[in-house]
Amino acid sequence: MSGSRVFLFVAALAVVGVLMSLFYVDERELAVKFRFGEIIDSDFEPGLHAKIPIVNNVQFFPKRILTISNPQELFLTKEKKNLFVDFFVKWRIVDVANFYETTRGEQVIAAQRLLEIVKDGIRAEFAKRTVPEVVAAERRALMGTVLSKA
């Protein structure tokens, strides 16, 4: 009786060990593998992958397109008129290792940085244009300039 209990205990430990050494990357995710806090790999195809328990850990990030919306703000045009503008930014993580190194994996930090870059670009472009140019005539050119800077 005690021999079978020992066998079950060892088998359970083996199963737990195997489960702790595997991780699954979904096709909608990006993954970064660390060894004692240092990035060792970030190029994972979807599927099952191995890691060393306790030594390695894995952090996952979304691969999908993310959206940030900004509430209405005042922007000044070339003719010194105020316009209320609200906008949104669609973005995604392309280089997950670089994303982690620059933001420590915090999407909130990335969103704040992106919003500031886009706001500065919009503010600069609005300052070069009149109200009719901003609203109708040069809207595509304005957005193209802002996107190229972001």
N, C-alpha and C positions, 0 to 999 in steps of 0.2 A: 504494500500500500504506500509506504513512504517513498519507494523508488519511483512510482508513477507520479507522485506529487513533485518530486525533484525534477523529473522529466518535463512536466507541465510548466513548472517555474522557469526552467532553462529555455523551453520553447517560447514562452511568453516574453522573456527577456530578448531572445533572438528576434522575434517579430517586432518588438518595440525598437530595437536597434536598427533593423532594416528600415522601418517606417521613419525613424529620425534621420536616416542618412539619404533619404530621397525627397525631392521636391518636384512639383509639377508647375510648368509655365503654361498658362492658358494663352490662346492665340490673341486675346485682347489685352495682354500684359507684356511688360518688359521687366526683366529681372536683373538684379545686381548681386553677385556673390562676394562676400567679404571673408577675409581671414584675419581675425583679431582686429576688426575695424578698418582694415585696408582693402580697397577694391582689388580683387584678383581676376574677376571675369564679369563681363556684362553683355556678351554676345550669345544669347540663348535662343535657340529655335523653340517653338512650342513643343511641349512634350515632357517626358520624365527625365530628370537629371539627378546626379549624385552629389553629395556633400559629406564632409566629415562632421559628425555631430559634435557640438560644443565648440570646435575649432572654427567652423564655417557657419555663417548665417546668411540668409537670403532676404532681400527686400524687393517688393514688387511695386511697379508703377503702371498707371494706365497707358495703353497704347492709343486709345481712342482720341478723338478731337475734343478738347476741353473748351469751355466758354467762360469768359469773364465779362460781366456787364458793369458799366460805369454809370452812376446817376447823372442827372443833368448838372452841367457846369457852365459858367459864363466864359466865353472866349471872345477876345477883342479882334475886330477886323481891321483892315488897312485904314478904313475911314473912321476908326475909333468908335464903332458901334458894337454893343454887346449882343451876342447870340447865345441862347441856351442850347447846349448840345449834349446829347447823350449818345453813347456808342457802346459797342461790344467788340470783343477781340476773341477770335477763334485761334487756338493754338494746340500743339501737341509736342510731346517729347520725342526728339529724333535721336539724340545721342544721350543715352541714359546715364552713362558714366560721367560725362561732362555735366549733365543736369544735377546729379548727386553731388559732385564736387563743388559746384557753384552755389547750390541752395541747400545742401545737406538733406536733400530729398523732400524738402518742404514745398508743396505746391503753392501754398499761400505766399511764400517769399517770391517765387517765380511770377505769380500773378501780380503782386505789387510792383515788381520791377517792370513787367510788361506794360502795365497800366501807365506807369510814369513815363516810359519811353514813348508810348503812343500819345499820351496827353501832350508831352513836349513837342512831338511832331505835329500834332493838330494845331497847337497854339502857334507854332512857327509858321505853318502854312496859312492859317487864317489871318495872321498879321500881314501877309503879303497880298491878300486878295480882298476885294470888295464884297458886300453882301450878295449882290446878284451872281458874282463869280462863284462864291462858296455854295450858294443854294442850288444853282442850276448849271451854269455854263462850264465851269472847270472842276466839277465834282470828281469825275473819274481821275483826272490828272492829280488832283489834291490827294486822293486816297492812294494812288500809285506811289506818290512821293513819300507819304507817311509809311506805307508798307515797306518800301525799299530801305528806309532808315531803321525800321523795327527789326 
